[in-house]
Amino acid sequence: QVHLVESGGGLVQPGESLRLSCATSGSISVIDATGWDRQGPGDQRELVATITKDGTTNYADSVKGRFTISGDAKKMVYLQMNNLIPEATGVYYCAAQVKTIARYTIWGQGTRVTVSS
């Protein structure tokens, strides 16, 4: 079993920065990639960024150039969010893609980010 715990959310003004953290525990050897999904008010959950176990990163077009994902996909992953805009508001979920006899995704409990003046 893999467990994910997010931290770092909060209330910021447009243009400011935040860094989210995701700590993994449990059977981390089965993790292939870890990333962040966002669910805005009334929206579906969407991919923000991922990092694979070999360090390959992927970003949603809407955050390229402003967000950076880093860390070790099996241990601790960070999401540095710069120049935040109100549309970034939502709950950010850490998501681990795991492979055992099947592939599936595990999410943490989420951390709320609010960008508002």
C-alpha positions as a printed NumPy array, in Angstrom:
array([[  0.   ,   0.   ,   0.   ],
       [  1.254,   3.477,  -0.909],
       [  0.364,   6.529,   1.173],
       [  0.666,  10.131,   0.064],
       [  0.583,  13.227,   2.252],
       [  0.453,  16.702,   0.742],
       [  1.363,  19.992,   2.374],
       [  2.047,  23.585,   1.433],
       [ -1.289,  24.926,   0.276],
       [ -2.655,  28.26 ,   1.353],
       [ -4.006,  31.656,   0.36 ],
       [ -1.856,  33.862,  -1.834],
       [ -2.323,  36.922,  -4.003],
       [ -1.992,  36.859,  -7.797],
       [  1.646,  36.909,  -8.838],
       [  2.884,  35.246,  -5.666],
       [  4.421,  31.783,  -5.269],
       [  3.769,  28.602,  -3.326],
       [  5.566,  25.3  ,  -3.015],
       [  3.619,  22.107,  -2.485],
       [  5.178,  18.964,  -1.06 ],
       [  4.113,  15.33 ,  -1.352],
       [  5.631,  12.739,   0.928],
       [  5.268,   9.069,   0.068],
       [  5.365,   6.091,   2.397],
       [  4.557,   2.401,   2.371],
       [  5.327,   0.2  ,  -0.647],
       [  7.108,   2.939,  -2.597],
       [  8.996,   0.482,  -4.781],
       [  5.88 ,   0.073,  -6.946],
       [  5.7  ,   3.782,  -7.821],
       [  6.438,   4.563, -11.485],
       [  5.624,   8.275, -11.387],
       [  4.239,  10.892,  -9.033],
       [  2.509,  14.089,  -9.896],
       [ -0.098,  16.681,  -9.105],
       [ -3.687,  16.986, -10.189],
       [ -5.888,  20.039,  -9.605],
       [ -9.614,  20.24 ,  -9.102],
       [-11.001,  23.727,  -9.345],
       [-14.415,  24.78 ,  -8.068],
       [-17.018,  22.958, -10.141],
       [-14.344,  21.453, -12.383],
       [-13.121,  17.975, -13.065],
       [ -9.758,  16.903, -11.738],
       [ -6.994,  17.636, -14.245],
       [ -3.319,  16.867, -14.581],
       [ -0.893,  19.632, -13.616],
       [  2.526,  17.955, -13.686],
       [  4.227,  14.603, -13.26 ],
       [  7.722,  13.282, -12.667],
       [  8.701,   9.701, -13.431],
       [ 11.017,   7.48 , -11.409],
       [ 13.812,   8.316, -13.872],
       [ 13.202,  12.068, -13.576],
       [ 11.256,  12.761, -16.745],
       [  8.789,  15.609, -16.245],
       [  5.54 ,  16.506, -17.957],
       [  3.368,  19.613, -17.586],
       [ -0.065,  20.806, -18.552],
       [  0.21 ,  23.573, -21.162],
       [ -1.462,  26.037, -18.795],
       [  1.395,  25.844, -16.264],
       [  4.465,  25.5  , -18.477],
       [  7.034,  28.135, -17.604],
       [  5.445,  28.935, -14.249],
       [  5.326,  25.61 , -12.382],
       [  8.228,  23.238, -11.74 ],
       [  7.948,  19.694, -10.446],
       [ 10.994,  18.176,  -8.787],
       [ 12.151,  15.545,  -6.343],
       [ 12.214,  11.783,  -6.23 ],
       [  9.021,  10.188,  -7.524],
       [  9.332,   7.375,  -4.995],
       [ 10.036,   9.505,  -1.926],
       [  9.236,  13.23 ,  -1.995],
       [  7.904,  15.405,  -4.785],
       [  7.605,  19.172,  -4.896],
       [  5.593,  21.528,  -7.031],
       [  6.971,  25.043,  -7.193],
       [  4.241,  27.375,  -8.412],
       [  5.302,  30.862,  -9.474],
       [  3.349,  33.802, -10.795],
       [  0.109,  32.3  ,  -9.594],
       [ -3.144,  33.375, -11.218],
       [ -6.702,  33.088,  -9.845],
       [ -7.419,  30.199, -12.234],
       [ -4.9  ,  28.129, -10.263],
       [ -7.311,  28.051,  -7.344],
       [ -8.406,  24.572,  -6.332],
       [ -7.511,  21.473,  -4.411],
       [ -4.201,  19.974,  -5.438],
       [ -3.9  ,  16.223,  -5.124],
       [ -0.681,  14.297,  -5.155],
       [ -1.089,  11.307,  -7.471],
       [  1.164,   8.257,  -7.612],
       [  1.047,   5.938, -10.607],
       [  1.832,   2.478,  -9.347],
       [  2.451,  -0.827, -11.05 ],
       [  1.909,  -4.163,  -9.386],
       [  0.036,  -6.837, -11.323],
       [ -1.955,  -3.895, -12.687],
       [ -1.43 ,  -0.167, -13.166],
       [ -3.481,   2.271, -11.116],
       [ -3.339,   5.682,  -9.476],
       [ -3.398,   6.545,  -5.802],
       [ -4.241,  10.054,  -4.588],
       [ -3.539,  11.876,  -1.358],
       [ -6.135,  13.814,   0.586],
       [ -5.368,  17.078,  -1.207],
       [ -4.211,  20.521,  -0.191],
       [ -6.16 ,  23.67 ,  -0.983],
       [ -4.644,  26.563,  -2.915],
       [ -6.497,  29.852,  -3.197],
       [ -5.23 ,  32.669,  -5.373],
       [ -7.156,  35.825,  -4.692],
       [ -6.604,  39.501,  -4.118]])
